[in-house]
């Protein structure tokens, strides 16, 4: 009998931040978690910001993260399906990860159905009302010509520059990301409720908002913030009948 029947969800590892030493401790904890879920995992959805910065040059990718990438490749070799969402910190994920670990990469929301339940899955950046400054900047970042220009920078220069701005971004949004603002002020909740007006979803699952939250927003619909692996070490698991938000304690 196949015991691999659970689907796991996690987000916002931000590997590389705030420095190599702290990131390595966090990466090893993530690997311990992956080892524990390995026996019953059928699929795993990593919902964005795995890396605090990621950019793929034609023949160069950022150094590091070999433990995570090796473990994900091992999962893939076993037939565990892996899906990775590009977040606002690693939105320049392109072909390297799909080629190396045989995963799916998504750059926007997707809809999935598991055992008759409808799931709306997204990292969450730029969705809903507000945050117009970020939405404008994201258009600049994802522009092909602007990415071409960035590739003209030597990787040592480009990566250092990007890490500097990534650190500033986390410093600016850190406190907001660590607290619940209320249903009427949470842009992703507003976005989810707007979608419910025309489509039913049993679960909305997001990364991006580092605060872990499972909130019932309609009679048969739940809104999920997966939380992060900087402060909370939380993840979601779907067993075919129920979704549970859990904390990894080891």
Beta strands, then each sheet from edge to edge (+ up, - down):
strand 1: 6-10
strand 2: 41-46
strand 3: 81-85
strand 4: 104-106
strand 5: 110-114
strand 6: 117-122
strand 7: 203-206
strand 8: 213-218
strand 9: 221-225
strand 10: 234-238
strand 11: 243-247
sheet 1: 4+ 3+ 2+ 1+ 10- 11+
sheet 2: 5+ 6- 7- 9- 8+
end
